[in-house]
Structure formats: structure tokens, C-alpha cells
Amino acid sequence: MNKLFEKTKIIGFIECDNYEYVMYLSRISINLGLKTLIIDDHDSTFQIHFKNLNYPSLRLIEQRSVIIADKRFLSEINDDEYDLIFLNYSNTILSDKEYEELKLCNNVYISTDLQNINKDFLKIFFTEISDTVKISLIIKDIVNCKIKIKYILNELGVSQKDFQSIYEIYHDSLDYTQKINCQYSSLFTFRRLSYPLKSMLRDIFINLGHNSKSVKKAYNRASKGV
């Protein structure tokens, strides 16, 4: 546990075009009764798709979980101001300040896919932070092709033991449908996610110490748009 934040839990999320994950997580967090803050970088597609939407359901989020448009640093936040903070960074080169902030996280989740271009960023990231924080790897949009998980790990110069968890999320038409629907629908729901994605979302809260039954209940409520 870091000295700056003993009460507040912090999750770092390095995304590869999966802004919807943070939205799902913020909904679950709300239903766990947690006062939640999302700190989002300027370039993230999360803001492009969600910042200016005025759904009734999104207004509910903004009353209890704050989406930050402008960059804000953890040093500006009091320890007991929020129960849970998400640092949501896009898959780009991070500043020295952002790396230092990620080192304050309880857990960091890196999301990537099988595309060759994304592994170059991950190599830099691991060099900067891999020895200082618990890291989980999310490999999304997996399809049946010659590129396997083992190849990606070899390219990164890491192995499974270097991660707290590795989540393999296969390309799923229902997951993609939910991702698109949440950009347009007046009611933000995610009832029909694939089992691997659903399990990962729950695990993120269980890894913070929340009871599995409470997490399941919160997930079920959140998925219905509550």
C-alpha cells in the first residue's frame, strides 16, 4: 500500500480501444456503494465516446462517479476524497509524471490485442514500471490465427509469472454489440457479455478485497442499467 493513499484504492488501466471496460467497472463500483473517480487522459477514446453524452443513466454516474475532462493528478486529491480511483490512460507513450502516478496503484491492468503495433508500447511500459506494481495483462479480440499468447509474451520478454493475472478475451460478437450499443442507447446496460469478460470485470473488484457475492450482486444490478 502506498503512503499517499492508504484509504483510497487505485486501479491503473492502460487501454487499447476498450473504453467500455472502464464504464462497466464504474457502474459496478457505484453498485458496490463506492464513491468513484475516473481520471482520463486527453487522447483516450473513452472521452470521445462518452464525455459529451447526456443519457439519463450517465447523469446518474456523474452524480456519484466523476468523469474528469481535463488532466488531473493524484497529488491534487485527498486520500479519503474517493473510495476508488481509475487512472484510464490510452495506449500511447506516457509522461514521466503518469508513470509515477501508476506506481501508486494497487493494481494496473494493461489491455492489448494481437496487432503487431501495440506490442512496441508494452515493451517500453514494462521497462518503466514492471518491478514496482502488480500488473495484470488483458489480451482482447483473440481470434484463431498463427499469433498465439506465448508469442506475444516472448516478444515482450516476459512470462506468465510476471503478471498477477492474464485474461484472454476472445473476439465475441455479443461483446462488440454491447460496446456499440453503449455509445447510442439511452440506457447503459451490458447484460449479455461473454463469460471471460464478465469474469474479468468481477475479478478486478475481488482482487481489491471485495466479497465475491457482493461483487456478483453489484455486477447484476449494473448490467441492467441500475
Order of alpha helices (4+ residues) and beta strands (2+ residues): beta-alpha-beta-alpha-alpha-beta-beta-alpha-beta-alpha-beta-alpha-beta-alpha-alpha-alpha
